[in-house]
């Protein structure tokens, strides 16, 4: 993570995704008239607020 010069107390997080997943996020964000970044922040915050654990499995 890198420090974000735009806002105090914020960080920039960069991730690499498959093109298919990136397109799906773009499609969903566009349908709500949101940027992909804002859409990701919303869904991640909802998941964190839910308190649910993420179960990781190998594919």
Secondary structure as GFF3:
##gff-version 3
##sequence-region A 1 59
A	DSSP	beta_strand	2	3	.	.	.	ID=ss1
A	DSSP	beta_strand	11	12	.	.	.	ID=ss2
A	DSSP	alpha_helix	19	31	.	.	.	ID=ss3
A	DSSP	alpha_helix	36	50	.	.	.	ID=ss4
###
